Amino acid sequence: MGQQILVVEDDEMIRNLIQIYLEKHHYEVITAADGEEGREAYLAHYPCLVLLDLMLPKLSGEKLCEWIQEQDNNETSIIMLTAKTSSEQKVAGLRLGADDYITKPFSPEELVARVEAVLRRGGRFCQRIAHSGLVIMPRRGEVYLYEQPLKMTTYEFHLLYHFMSHPNIVFSREQLVAQIHPDDEADILERTIDAHIKKLREKIEETPAKPARIQTVRGMGYRFVP
């Protein structure tokens, strides 16, 4: 799975062009057409990098940049995209917390090179996986649901990380036992997995009795559905 990049750009043609080139280089791209949509997309996906136009409707790029910097679990790099070319404006943007600044018009090749450079500097720390407001940070050992931290046991954490790393793939109970108890010499009952799944659902599902994220596949096992 490629690193997630959020593109917040109100010009549809530019937004689509950026998406095409980034996906060509194996990044996972989320797009937003205005500042408020960009904020919602950030909370849903917690991307590793935001490409942020400054002149946005509803919520300006500057305001969105400041808001991103204020987030408690923020590990996001920011590259500003703008037609503003004065050195004062560039300095102001960088002082807001941006990692780089690209003026329009720009070549797609330059954009990709800048993205790669910023992610080399800071993206290596961005190891989180996010799906619909559920975020797991393996380096920190933290899980958030809609910005609220969740307490997990070690087994629950490793099980959730395995699921979120392999969305939509069905795993048997035997495979999940081998994943979270790889070094146990004692026989681990497969029903132990059911107990872990039950506890996980109580923490991450809106209605644990009718789970939407961790689903049972009858006769086969479980799968994580983003």
Phi, psi and omega per residue, in radians:
M1 nan 2.194 -3.136
G2 -1.297 2.814 3.102
Q3 -1.129 2.514 -3.100
Q4 -1.480 2.358 3.091
I5 -2.204 2.270 3.069
L6 -1.747 2.188 3.104
V7 -1.869 1.995 3.117
V8 -1.928 1.799 -3.005
E9 -2.642 2.212 -3.078
D10 -1.447 -0.296 3.090
D11 -1.444 1.951 -3.033
E12 -1.062 -0.701 -3.113
M13 -1.114 -0.793 3.121
I14 -1.141 -0.748 -3.129
R15 -1.046 -0.784 -3.136
N16 -1.187 -0.657 3.125
L17 -1.113 -0.790 3.117
I18 -1.058 -0.771 -3.138
Q19 -1.046 -0.777 -3.125
I20 -1.052 -0.806 -3.085
Y21 -1.231 -0.678 3.131
L22 -1.198 -0.715 3.106
E23 -1.156 -0.552 3.062
K24 -1.071 -0.510 3.117
H25 -1.723 0.348 2.949
H26 1.254 0.475 2.985
Y27 -1.618 2.650 3.042
E28 -1.628 2.122 -2.965
V29 -1.973 2.287 2.991
I30 -2.014 2.468 -3.093
T31 -2.141 2.686 3.070
A32 -2.536 2.551 -3.033
A33 -1.776 -0.140 3.091
D34 -2.669 3.041 -3.050
G35 -1.134 -0.705 3.137
E36 -1.178 -0.710 3.077
E37 -1.122 -0.623 3.097
G38 -1.127 -0.683 3.108
R39 -1.139 -0.744 3.110
E40 -1.112 -0.709 3.138
A41 -1.162 -0.641 3.105
Y42 -1.078 -0.798 -3.123
L43 -1.169 -0.485 3.138
A44 -1.408 -0.522 -2.976
H45 -2.133 -0.399 -3.084
Y46 0.800 1.127 -3.065
P47 -1.191 2.838 3.088
C48 -1.354 -0.456 -3.083
L49 -2.529 2.472 3.031
V50 -2.074 2.189 2.961
L51 -1.661 1.993 -2.860
L52 -2.171 1.977 3.004
D53 -1.253 2.463 -3.097
L54 -1.435 -0.626 -3.062
M55 -1.655 1.440 -3.079
L56 -1.959 2.592 2.997
P57 -1.305 2.776 3.045
K58 1.269 -0.873 3.095
L59 -2.546 2.131 -3.041
S60 -1.162 2.772 3.095
G61 -1.080 -0.636 3.104
E62 -1.086 -0.795 -3.139
K63 -1.130 -0.717 3.133
L64 -1.140 -0.692 3.099
C65 -1.054 -0.801 3.122
E66 -1.082 -0.718 -3.139
W67 -1.109 -0.738 3.124
I68 -1.073 -0.726 -3.133
Q69 -1.109 -0.429 -3.093
E70 -1.467 -0.167 -3.069
Q71 -1.229 2.378 -3.039
D72 -1.081 -0.695 -3.069
N73 -1.783 0.546 -3.072
N74 -1.286 2.153 2.975
E75 -2.275 0.432 -2.959
T76 -1.625 2.300 3.000
S77 -1.510 2.667 -3.101
I78 -2.298 2.275 2.974
I79 -2.040 2.154 3.141
M80 -1.522 2.410 3.076
L81 -2.032 2.173 -3.079
T82 -2.793 2.750 3.045
A83 -1.542 -0.131 3.110
K84 -1.246 2.200 -2.983
T85 -2.041 -0.132 -3.085
S86 -1.230 2.633 -3.120
S87 -1.123 -0.590 3.129
E88 -1.101 -0.710 3.141
Q89 -1.194 -0.658 3.095
K90 -1.125 -0.784 3.134
V91 -1.082 -0.729 3.130
A92 -1.071 -0.716 3.124
G93 -1.125 -0.745 3.134
L94 -1.170 -0.591 3.115
R95 -1.215 -0.369 3.067
L96 -1.270 -0.252 3.114
G97 2.097 0.077 3.125
A98 -1.198 2.594 3.122
D99 -1.588 -0.377 3.125
D100 -2.783 2.971 -3.007
Y101 -2.546 2.116 -3.130
I102 -2.115 2.228 3.141
T103 -1.628 2.535 3.082
K104 -1.525 2.538 -0.043
P105 -1.382 2.707 3.131
F106 -2.383 2.757 3.084
S107 -1.502 2.524 3.096
P108 -1.005 -0.607 -3.140
E109 -1.138 -0.698 3.094
E110 -1.129 -0.738 -3.140
L111 -1.031 -0.827 -3.125
V112 -1.100 -0.704 3.128
A113 -1.102 -0.709 3.109
R114 -1.149 -0.732 3.104
V115 -1.032 -0.843 -3.133
E116 -1.056 -0.698 -3.121
A117 -1.160 -0.771 -3.137
V118 -1.145 -0.724 -3.140
L119 -1.216 -0.507 3.051
R120 -1.136 -0.640 -3.105
R121 -1.324 -0.787 -3.022
G122 -2.151 -0.359 -3.054
G123 -1.210 -0.352 3.128
R124 -1.126 -0.357 3.100
F125 -1.518 -0.169 -3.087
C126 -1.641 1.506 -3.103
Q127 -1.890 0.207 -3.076
R128 -1.283 2.730 3.017
I129 -2.158 2.326 -3.091
A130 -2.328 2.394 3.059
H131 -2.476 1.979 2.999
S132 0.883 0.895 3.066
G133 1.523 -0.171 3.086
L134 -1.714 2.134 -3.038
V135 -2.221 2.285 3.057
I136 -2.115 2.334 -3.113
M137 -2.075 1.672 -3.030
P138 -1.113 -0.584 3.133
R139 -1.149 -0.654 -3.108
R140 -1.579 -0.306 -3.056
G141 1.209 0.619 -3.063
E142 -2.092 2.604 3.054
V143 -2.296 2.369 3.096
Y144 -2.201 2.504 3.010
L145 -2.178 1.946 -3.069
Y146 0.875 0.874 3.072
E147 1.302 -0.101 3.135
Q148 -1.650 2.210 -3.128
P149 -1.184 2.485 3.104
L150 -1.992 2.430 3.060
K151 -1.540 2.251 -3.118
M152 -2.234 2.537 2.925
T153 -1.303 2.897 3.120
T154 -1.029 -0.768 -3.137
Y155 -1.138 -0.726 3.120
E156 -1.098 -0.736 -3.133
F157 -1.087 -0.855 -3.108
H158 -1.145 -0.628 3.119
L159 -1.168 -0.791 3.123
L160 -1.121 -0.723 3.121
Y161 -1.087 -0.696 3.122
H162 -1.125 -0.762 3.122
F163 -1.086 -0.853 -3.057
M164 -1.217 -0.427 3.079
S165 -1.329 -0.295 -3.092
H166 -2.332 1.131 -3.086
P167 -1.107 2.531 3.058
N168 1.190 0.188 3.094
I169 -1.788 2.292 -3.122
V170 -1.471 2.263 3.088
F171 -2.059 2.346 3.066
S172 -1.303 2.857 3.085
R173 -1.065 -0.676 3.131
E174 -1.070 -0.747 3.123
Q175 -1.136 -0.673 -3.127
L176 -1.243 -0.624 3.048
V177 -1.055 -0.797 -3.134
A178 -1.124 -0.505 -3.103
Q179 -1.296 -0.772 -3.037
I180 -1.763 -0.195 3.066
H181 -2.207 0.915 -3.007
P182 -1.166 -0.464 -3.033
D183 -1.896 0.127 -3.125
D184 -1.318 2.195 3.093
E185 -1.387 -0.582 -3.137
A186 -1.254 2.630 3.093
D187 -1.196 2.246 3.097
I188 -1.774 2.134 -3.134
L189 -1.170 2.423 3.138
E190 -1.107 -0.427 3.110
R191 -1.154 -0.328 3.061
T192 -1.048 -0.665 3.094
I193 -1.068 -0.727 3.120
D194 -1.035 -0.666 3.125
A195 -1.159 -0.759 3.097
H196 -1.078 -0.762 -3.138
I197 -1.072 -0.732 3.140
K198 -1.056 -0.771 -3.139
K199 -1.158 -0.715 3.114
L200 -1.067 -0.796 -3.129
R201 -1.061 -0.638 3.127
E202 -1.118 -0.431 -3.089
K203 -1.651 -0.537 -2.999
I204 -2.024 -0.184 -3.108
E205 -1.691 2.477 3.061
E206 -1.169 -0.717 3.068
T207 -2.240 1.633 -3.055
P208 -0.957 -0.550 -3.135
A209 -1.254 -0.347 3.090
K210 -2.248 1.242 -2.999
P211 -1.154 2.393 3.086
A212 -1.806 -0.480 -3.079
R213 -1.568 -1.017 3.124
I214 -1.750 1.838 -3.032
Q215 -1.831 2.547 3.057
T216 -1.498 2.293 3.038
V217 -1.880 1.869 -2.987
R218 -0.953 2.250 3.097
G219 1.376 -0.030 -3.083
M220 -2.213 -0.777 -3.130
G221 2.610 -2.284 -3.066
Y222 -2.338 2.739 3.016
R223 -2.528 2.655 3.070
F224 -1.701 2.174 -3.137
V225 -1.923 2.011 -3.135
P226 -1.107 nan nan
